[in-house]
Amino acid sequence: MSASPSDTAARPVTAVMPDVTGGNALRAQEQMDGTQVRFEDVTGKDREVVDPQAWRVCGSRPGANQQITSYPVVLLVAPATESCPDGASG
């Protein structure tokens, strides 16, 4: 038995931000499975993320295990060759 459209519309869609901190930015984006994702250079150098495979996730907005209430989700990233700045969790 399938739910009627009105039953489906009555239930809020909930999503929780997975903990992708420390992982590869491309894999994190893939893990988000269709969720709108924007990359932000957390180092303050405002570099464009052309190849997410070469970047590491330092944090996110919303933070890990928090409710996603707006889109796009922001992944705070740094090049894989650099360290994440202190306090870069978003």
C-alpha positions in Angstrom: 0.0 0.0 0.0 1.5 3.3 -1.0 1.0 6.6 0.7 -1.3 9.1 -0.9 0.3 12.4 -2.1 -1.4 14.3 0.8 0.2 11.9 3.3 3.6 12.4 1.8 3.2 16.2 1.8 2.2 16.3 5.4 5.5 14.8 6.6 8.4 17.2 6.8 11.5 16.1 4.9 14.4 15.9 7.4 18.1 15.6 6.6 21.1 15.5 8.9 24.5 16.7 7.8 26.9 13.7 7.7 30.3 14.1 9.4 32.6 14.5 6.4 35.3 16.5 8.1 38.8 15.3 7.3 37.7 13.5 4.1 38.1 14.2 0.4 35.9 17.0 -0.9 34.8 15.1 -4.0 33.8 12.0 -1.9 32.0 14.3 0.6 30.0 15.8 -2.3 29.2 12.3 -3.6 28.1 11.3 -0.1 25.6 14.2 -0.1 23.8 12.3 -2.9 22.2 15.1 -4.9 22.1 17.7 -2.2 23.2 21.2 -3.4 26.8 21.7 -2.2 29.0 24.7 -2.4 32.7 24.7 -1.6 34.3 27.5 0.3 38.1 28.0 0.7 38.4 28.0 4.5 42.0 29.3 4.4 40.8 32.8 3.6 42.6 32.8 0.2 39.2 32.7 -1.6 40.5 30.2 -4.2 38.0 28.5 -6.5 37.6 24.8 -6.1 37.9 23.5 -9.6 39.0 19.9 -8.7 37.3 18.8 -5.4 39.4 15.6 -5.6 42.4 17.8 -4.6 40.8 19.4 -1.5 40.1 18.2 2.0 37.0 19.0 4.1 37.8 21.1 7.2 34.2 21.6 8.3 30.7 22.3 7.1 27.7 24.5 7.5 25.6 23.2 9.0 28.0 21.3 11.3 28.2 17.5 11.4 25.1 15.7 12.7 23.1 19.0 12.6 19.8 19.4 10.8 20.1 20.7 7.3 17.6 23.6 7.1 18.9 25.6 4.0 20.7 24.9 0.8 23.3 24.9 -0.6 25.2 23.0 2.1 28.6 24.6 2.5 31.7 22.5 2.7 34.7 24.4 4.1 37.7 23.1 2.3 41.5 23.5 2.1 43.8 22.1 -0.5 44.9 18.5 0.4 48.5 19.7 0.5 47.7 22.3 3.3 46.5 21.9 6.9 43.0 23.0 8.0 43.2 26.3 9.9 42.4 26.1 13.7 38.7 26.5 14.4 37.7 25.7 10.8 34.6 23.6 11.7 32.1 26.2 10.5 
